[in-house]
Amino acid sequence: MSRELSLAEIFQLGYYWETKILLTGVKLDVFSALDGRPKTAGEVAGRIGAHEPTLSLLLNALVAMKLMNHAENRYGNSSIAEKHLVRNSPQYIGHLLMLHDAEWNNWGRLEETIRTGERSVDRHVFETDPELGGNVLAVLDRIGKQSGPEFAKRLQLNGQVRMLDLGGGAGTNAIAFCHVYPELTATVFDLPATLRLTEKTVKEAGLESRIALRAGNFNQDGLGGPYDVVLMSDILHYQTFESNEALVGKVFAHLAPGGRLIIKDRFLDEAGTGPAWTTAFAVHILVNTQQGGCFKTAEAMRWMSKAGFTAVTELEKTAVVQGVKA
Ligand SMILES: C[S@@+](CC[C@H](N)C(=O)[O-])C[C@H]1O[C@@H](n2cnc3c(N)ncnc32)[C@H](O)[C@@H]1O
């Protein structure tokens, strides 16, 4: 049995001040303003266009949060902030934090959403701000690069596999699979706007001859093929139960006999109370999307069985399920 929370931990859970201080610091780009050498609050205010005495309060809190240091009346970035929060750093992750900031007002409507059951947004922020969407995908691509090859290896593919990476985003998985399996060729299917980024990442990886890009809406357009492997990674939680069921059925028709569908997502367990991160993610999807949701592993497995897949298996708990087209 896990232990009870302490009162201090309950207070900590309800305490979001530091979150908003960090997000605002990133939005104002104070870390980039400090790039290179420590500066006074006045110099930073001049660079970002802010009110100096007010900005000092924010900077002081960022010092206390260990994201900055302060000496001789000058502020400087801590080494972790310099690496990840300065815009021209190759390891900048600020776009992901700016996505949280862009969703801030939606969270303010959570109470109303829970009372009425009505969603408060009619479009995801990626649709209202495609540039932010592209930048966030680029950050996720950089993070995903670390785990992609291990995931590819665990699937133990063989030979000249034709893979479809459906809603493949920046092509993170397709690229990782090509690196792990030298004979594999892939198609990344995604919306035209997203494929502009994919074109860049595929080119940077030198894989233009093995990765094709196919633009379209996977709910409406043909998917090409036939394929030996279709991967659906992190696409289902933006859609309804019914669209997902239909999409899994559609994928079945685009697979060659013996082909497999692999769904990698953030599934809830049977009770819906775990994994912990996913239970909070389900609320995030509720307030920030028009119709998305987190589904249970068993629901994804039922979509597969209904579509005609056999040997439907949960390969990784609440993370990866697979079905085979016999
Ligand atoms: C969270 S990203 C996942 C990207 C990638 N599969 C991964 O695991 O890193 C969701 C992707 O689905 C794409 N997408 C969303 N709706 C789509 C649709 N109707 N048709 C095609 N792609 C879509 C988005 O453009 C985005 O690239």
The ligand as a MOL file (V3000), in Angstrom:
LIG
                    3D

  0  0  0     0  0            999 V3000
M  V30 BEGIN CTAB
M  V30 COUNTS 27 29 0 0 0
M  V30 BEGIN ATOM
M  V30 1 C 1.3220 14.1190 -31.0290 0
M  V30 2 S 1.7640 14.1010 -32.6950 0 CHG=1
M  V30 3 C 2.5270 12.4870 -32.8060 0
M  V30 4 C 3.6370 12.4590 -33.8050 0
M  V30 5 C 4.3680 11.1260 -33.9560 0
M  V30 6 N 3.4850 10.0590 -34.3360 0
M  V30 7 C 5.1140 10.7820 -32.6720 0
M  V30 8 O 4.7650 9.8050 -32.0220 0
M  V30 9 O 6.0790 11.5050 -32.3670 0 CHG=-1
M  V30 10 C 0.2380 13.8710 -33.5560 0
M  V30 11 C 0.4040 13.9450 -35.0830 0
M  V30 12 O -0.8230 13.5880 -35.7090 0
M  V30 13 C -1.0090 14.4440 -36.8390 0
M  V30 14 N -2.4370 14.4770 -37.1590 0
M  V30 15 C -3.4490 14.8950 -36.3530 0
M  V30 16 N -4.6240 14.7650 -36.9850 0
M  V30 17 C -4.3580 14.2510 -38.2220 0
M  V30 18 C -5.1650 13.8860 -39.3360 0
M  V30 19 N -6.4880 14.0150 -39.2930 0
M  V30 20 N -4.5580 13.3730 -40.4320 0
M  V30 21 C -3.2020 13.2400 -40.4780 0
M  V30 22 N -2.3940 13.5610 -39.4360 0
M  V30 23 C -2.9530 14.0690 -38.3340 0
M  V30 24 C -0.4470 15.7800 -36.3590 0
M  V30 25 O -0.1320 16.6370 -37.4450 0
M  V30 26 C 0.7780 15.3210 -35.5760 0
M  V30 27 O 1.9110 15.2350 -36.3940 0
M  V30 END ATOM
M  V30 BEGIN BOND
M  V30 1 1 1 2
M  V30 2 1 2 3
M  V30 3 1 2 10
M  V30 4 1 3 4
M  V30 5 1 4 5
M  V30 6 1 5 6
M  V30 7 1 5 7
M  V30 8 2 7 8
M  V30 9 1 7 9
M  V30 10 1 10 11
M  V30 11 1 11 12
M  V30 12 1 11 26
M  V30 13 1 12 13
M  V30 14 1 13 14
M  V30 15 1 13 24
M  V30 16 1 14 15
M  V30 17 1 14 23
M  V30 18 2 15 16
M  V30 19 1 16 17
M  V30 20 1 17 18
M  V30 21 2 17 23
M  V30 22 1 18 19
M  V30 23 2 18 20
M  V30 24 1 20 21
M  V30 25 2 21 22
M  V30 26 1 22 23
M  V30 27 1 24 25
M  V30 28 1 24 26
M  V30 29 1 26 27
M  V30 END BOND
M  V30 END CTAB
M  END
